[in-house]
Amino acid sequence: MEQVTREKLINALAEMDEANNEHYTDGGKPRIDMLEELSGVNGVTATMRDDAFAAFKVEQGSKDDDENNSQPTPDAAPAAKRQMYNVTIHDVEGESGDAFLSVNGKTILVKRNEEVQLSEAYVEVLRNSKVESFVQDPDTGKKRKLSIQRFPHSAHPV
């Protein structure tokens, strides 16, 4: 067997399939035994795997951006089985520009009123983005808290 190098591990990662449970753990990390088999090296540690996987994701992200910069790329958090959604972000009075979303440092711009495919992580960002405001009752003068969705949207699993 050969010496472990990041390059060999990255090449092995390129051959692996995230949807294949034999290639990735339930936690979304590459299986060390598969990395060793595909790279032809022994002695891969979890730290080596994680370092190579992080570098691999950076490379894949930049390739995805270069190949198709108009479509959002998958979030940075790996998952064995990633659920995708058809999403439309609706216009809001006073806001008609693209919606800026970020997950784990991976940012995308999503056009409003156009259906796009997003991973579950970005849909979760949409669901949890709220604007807090106060409304005052004209009769009593009491204020009450009001929570409004920042990005009204519709999302349906692909």
Beta strands, then each sheet from edge to edge (+ up, - down):
strand 1: 84-89
strand 2: 99-103
strand 3: 106-110
strand 4: 116-119
strand 5: 130-136
strand 6: 143-149
strand 7: 153-157
sheet 1: 4+ 1- 7+
sheet 2: 2+ 3-
sheet 3: 5+ 6-
end
